[in-house]
Amino acid sequence: MATIQELSQYIRSTIQSAYPEPEAGSIAQLVLEHVLQKSRVQLSLGRQEEVSAAQEQQVRRMVERLERQEPVQYVLGVAHFYGLELEVDERVLIPRPETEELVDLVVREHQGRQCLRVLDICTGSGCIPLALAANLQPDKVYGLELSEGALEVARANAARYSLPVEWLQQDVFEPIPSIVPHSLDIITSNPPYVLEQEKAQMRPNVLAYEPHLALFVPNTDPLKYYRRIAGLGAGLLKKGGRLYFEINEQYGQEVRQLLLEAGFQQAEVVQDLFNKNRIVKAAL
């Protein structure tokens, strides 16, 4: 039977053509933590421990999928997001660190406030509304999503943590259900914002596995979701309510301007940790 160290080396060397170092090492770490249910420290201290035949076989099956450049989060079936371990598969986008930054901004700006009502639009795996429900204890949280498959994932994630999000299967371009009150405090959205022409710059594992419905917008109308959601926000938010968008870095000022044109009193572009325009926030 293989030791932890040998298994780690096997993973790294086998996937190196798809995932060069240091990424291969990071993925090997994630796989071993998941399969062996050990922390980074435990793995480091137990490098010479032998793994069971069943665990070794499980790792080998995962490595076969990783060799095909399937994202490690889909291979493991989970992604970590703002303190939550969320179920993910090909029906939903993998939650990104940039989206954690959006959640963190909302949490910091509303910490301690009572009776908050929140709507997340294009909710996918449910990562945003679930993280807000877990960290703000709001009065009501809604997650709106067109894809039934994505909502199945979101419901499973909510059930795992017993978080009371109300899920709505709905095309954002259709009338919003009357169940959503016209007195919301917060609207969040990470809508599709990658231009079709940007496909050539994307990694093969993203293009091959993640849902295109949640990624791409037409080159001819890159702001279609922002325009629609800004209009909805003007009608659904209470006076002083806030809207938070994750954006394509190219369009920060354009998104800010359309929010002002939709009736918001102030709007601001916020940069992410890499100094890229990544969030636009606005107050009604």
N, C-alpha and C positions, 0 to 999 in steps of 0.2 A: 504493500500500500504506500501511497505517496505521502510525503510530509507537506505541511502547509507551505514551506519554502519552495519545495519542488513544484507544487501545484501553482503557486504564484508565478514562478518562472515559466511554466508551461503556458499559462494564460498570456503572459506578456510576449513571449516569443511567437506564439501562434497568431495573435491578432496584430502584430506589429506592422504588417503591410497595410492594414486598414486604419490602424490607430498608432501612429508613431509615439515614441516616448517624448515627454513624460505622461502623455495621455493613456498609453497602454498600462502603465503602472497604476494610475488612478483607477482605471476600470478594473484591473485585477483586484485591487483593494476592495472596491464596491462589491464585486462578485463574491469574494471570500467572506466579507462581513455578512452578506445576505445569506449565503448557503450555510456557513458554519455558525451563524448567530453569535459572532464574537466582535468585540470592539477593536479599533485600530491598535490599541495598546496590547490587548490580549493576543492578537495575531502576531505582533512584533515579539512579544515575550515567548510565544509558543511556536516559533518557527519550525522547530524539529518535531513537533507533535504529528502523529500520523492521522490522516482523515479516514473516514469509513469508505468502503467501496461504493456505497450508495451516494455519498456526498461527492466523491470523485466523478462518478458517472453523471451526476447532475451538473457539475461544473463543465464537463466535456460537452454536454448537450448545449449549454449556454454559449460556450466558445464557438460552436458551429454556427450559431446565429450571429454572434458578434463578427465572425469572419465575413459574413455577408453584409456587414456594415449596418445591421439592425441596431438602433440606439439602445444603449445599455439599460435605460429606464424601461423600455418595452420588454427587454429580455428578463429583467428582474420583476417586472410587473408593478413597480413602484417608483415614485419620484418624491424627493423631499422638498417641501415648500413651506417656508415661514413656520417651522416647528412641527409641521404635520407630515406624516408619511401617507401619500395619496396613491391610490390605484390609478395606473395609466395603461392604456394600450393604444392600438392604431386608430381607435375611434376619437381620440382627443390629442390635442397638442401637448407636448411635454412642457410643464411649467418652467419658465426661465427665471434667472436671477433678477432680470430687469423688472419682471412683474412683481417679485418680492419687494423691490424698491417702491413700486406704486402702493402696494399694501402697507408698507412701513410708513409712507407719507400720510396715508389716510388714518392709520392708527395714531400716529403722533398728533395729528391735527384734531382728533375727536376723542382722545383718551379722557375718560371720566365723564363724558356727556351721557345723559340719560335718555331713554325712549327713542333711540335713533331708528330711522327707517331707511333701509338700504336696498338698492336695486343694482345688480350686476348684469350687463348686457353682453351677449356672446360669451357665455360662461364656461363652455368647454368642460373640463374636468371638475369644475366648481372650485378651483383653487382660490380665487379671489373672495367670493362670498363666504366660503368656509373659513378662510383665515380671518376675515373680518368678524364673523360670528364667534370665533374662538377667542378673539383678542379685544373685542369692544363690548360684548354682551348687549347687542342692540335689541330693540323691541321687536323688529321684524326685518327679515332679509329675504329677498327674492333673487333667483337666478334664472335668467331668460336665455334660451338656447334653441336653435332650429333643429339640430340633429338629435334624433331620439337615441341613437347609440351613445352620443356624448352624455346625454342626460342619465342614461343607465349607469355610466361610470360615476357621474356626479352624485347620484342617489346612493350608490354604494359607499362613496367616500363620506357622505353625510351620516349614513347609518353607522359607519365605523366609529365615528366620534360623537354620535348622538347630538349632532348640531341641527337646529331647527330651521333649515333653509327651505323655502317654498319654491319648487322648481316649475317653470312655465315653458312648455314647448311652443315656440312662437318665432315666426319670421319677423325680424325687427322692422321690416318695411311694410308689414301689415299693422292694422290698429292694435295698440297694446291692450291686453285684457283689462276689464274694468276692476278686477280684483286688486290691481296695483293702485294704491292711493295717490291722489294728486297733492301729496304733502310730504314728499320724500326729503330726507336730509342729505342723502348721498347717492349719487349714481357713479358707478365705475364701469369701465369697459376697456378691454384689450381686443379690439375687433381685427378682422383681417386687414393688413396694411402693407404687405409685400407686393410690389408691382410684378406683373407677369414677366416683364423684361429683366427682372432681377434674378430669375431662376438660375441663370448661368453662373451667378456668383455664390450660389448656395451649395452646401455640402451634399454629396450624394445620399447620405443616410437620412437627411431631412426630406429631400425630394421623393425618395423612394418609399418612405414609411409614414411620414406625418400627413394628416388630412389636408388636402389642398383647399377644401372649402373654408377651413379656418385660417389659412395663410394668405391667400392671394386676392388682389383686387385688380380690375382692368387698368391698363396703362392710361386709358382715356378718362378715367374717373377715380383717381386714387383716394379722394376724400369722401366717397359716397357714404360710408358708414358714419364718419364723423359729422357730416352735414345732417344726416337723419337723426342721430342720437343727440346732437346739440338741440335740434328742434324739439325732440321729445323731452329733453331735460328742461327746457324753458317752460314746458307745460306741466311736468310732473314734480319738479322740485318746489319746495316752499321758499318763501323769501329768505335769502341768505343761505339756501342750500348750495351744495358744492358738487361739481362734476369733475371726475378724474379720468383722463385718457392715457393709455400707452400709445405711442405714436411711432411712425416711421421717422427717423431722425431728419430726413430731408424736408419735412413739412411742418415743423414746429410753428413758425410764424403764420402759415396759412391756416392751421387748425385754430390757433389763438384768434385770428381775425374772424373766422366764421362763427366762433363762439360769441364774440362781441356783437357781430351782426345778428345773431339769434336772440339777443337781449340780455346776455350776461353782463354784469356790471364791471367785472374785472376778470382777466385771464392772464396766465403766466406760463411760460415754458420753463420746465425744470430739467436740468441735466442729470444723467446717471453717473455712476461711479467712474465711468470711463470718459466723462466730460462730453457725452453725446446727448443731443436733445432727445429725450425719451418719454417725458410726461408733459401733458398740458393740464393744468388745473384751473378751474373757473368757479366764480361765485355769482349767484343770481341776484 
